[in-house]
Amino acid sequence: HLVFLDLKPYRTRRIYVSAQPQSLTSFSWGYAVSAEGMLIFLDTEGRLIGRFRDPRPSFVKVQSLQDHRLMLQRETPQATIVEVWNIQDLNLEMIF
């Protein structure tokens, strides 16, 4: 699970996700979490708004970019793979 800490007002929230989180990045609309072969998308309150499964090696790092883009890094024995995805192309349950 994830623990979100808000400083103003002070509160903590425990968010349960279906897999072990590996990396997290924030956007103005919420969060992208990499976890065991999938990306999980949460709104600012931690509610699930979408998930994307990927059979390739798991993402080891995710980073938000401008214009609804997401940089993903994977590690394989042969190479480090960096990809940039447009989140609008993933058909999530949200309006940009």
C-alpha positions as CSV (number, residue, x, y, z in Angstrom):
1,H,0.0,0.0,0.0
2,L,0.9,3.7,-0.3
3,V,0.8,6.3,2.5
4,F,0.0,9.8,1.5
5,L,0.9,12.6,3.9
6,D,-0.8,16.0,3.6
7,L,0.8,18.9,5.6
8,K,-2.1,21.4,5.4
9,P,-4.4,20.2,6.9
10,Y,-2.2,17.5,8.5
11,R,-3.6,14.1,7.7
12,T,-2.3,10.7,6.5
13,R,-4.1,8.4,4.1
14,R,-3.3,4.8,3.4
15,I,-4.0,3.8,-0.2
16,Y,-4.2,0.1,-1.1
17,V,-3.1,-0.9,-4.5
18,S,-3.3,-4.4,-6.0
19,A,0.5,-4.9,-6.4
20,Q,3.7,-3.9,-4.7
21,P,4.5,-0.2,-5.7
22,Q,7.9,0.4,-7.1
23,S,7.9,4.0,-8.2
24,L,5.5,7.0,-8.0
25,T,5.2,10.3,-9.8
26,S,2.7,13.1,-9.4
27,F,0.6,15.1,-11.9
28,S,-1.8,18.0,-11.4
29,W,-4.7,15.5,-11.6
30,G,-3.2,12.7,-9.5
31,Y,-0.5,10.0,-9.5
32,A,1.0,7.3,-11.7
33,V,2.4,4.3,-9.8
34,S,4.5,1.6,-11.3
35,A,3.9,-1.8,-9.7
36,E,4.9,-5.3,-10.9
37,G,4.3,-5.1,-14.7
38,M,1.6,-2.4,-14.6
39,L,0.9,1.3,-14.2
40,I,-1.8,2.3,-11.8
41,F,-3.3,5.7,-12.0
42,L,-4.9,7.4,-9.0
43,D,-6.7,10.7,-8.6
44,T,-5.6,13.3,-6.0
45,E,-7.7,11.5,-3.4
46,G,-6.1,8.2,-4.1
47,R,-9.1,6.7,-6.0
48,L,-8.3,4.3,-8.8
49,I,-8.9,5.9,-12.2
50,G,-7.2,3.4,-14.4
51,R,-4.6,0.7,-14.8
52,F,-2.4,-0.5,-17.7
53,R,-0.8,-3.9,-17.8
54,D,2.4,-4.5,-19.7
55,P,3.9,-7.9,-20.3
56,R,7.4,-6.5,-20.8
57,P,9.9,-6.0,-17.9
58,S,8.6,-3.9,-15.1
59,F,9.1,-0.2,-14.9
60,V,11.8,0.7,-12.4
61,K,11.2,4.5,-12.6
62,V,8.3,6.7,-13.7
63,Q,8.5,10.5,-14.1
64,S,5.8,13.0,-15.1
65,L,6.5,15.3,-18.0
66,Q,4.6,18.3,-19.4
67,D,1.5,17.8,-21.7
68,H,0.2,14.6,-20.1
69,R,3.4,12.7,-20.9
70,L,5.1,10.1,-18.8
71,M,8.7,8.9,-19.0
72,L,9.2,5.2,-18.1
73,Q,12.4,3.4,-17.5
74,R,12.9,-0.4,-17.6
75,E,15.9,-2.5,-16.8
76,T,16.8,-5.6,-18.8
77,P,20.0,-7.7,-18.6
78,Q,21.0,-6.2,-22.0
79,A,20.0,-2.6,-21.7
80,T,18.2,0.3,-20.0
81,I,15.1,1.2,-21.9
82,V,13.5,4.7,-21.7
83,E,10.1,5.4,-23.2
84,V,7.9,8.4,-23.3
85,W,4.1,7.8,-23.3
86,N,1.2,10.2,-23.8
87,I,-1.3,9.3,-21.1
88,Q,-4.2,10.5,-23.2
89,D,-3.5,7.6,-25.5
90,L,-4.2,5.0,-22.7
91,N,-8.0,5.4,-22.6
92,L,-8.2,6.1,-18.9
93,E,-11.4,6.9,-17.1
94,M,-10.7,10.6,-17.0
95,I,-11.0,13.8,-19.0
96,F,-7.9,15.9,-19.8
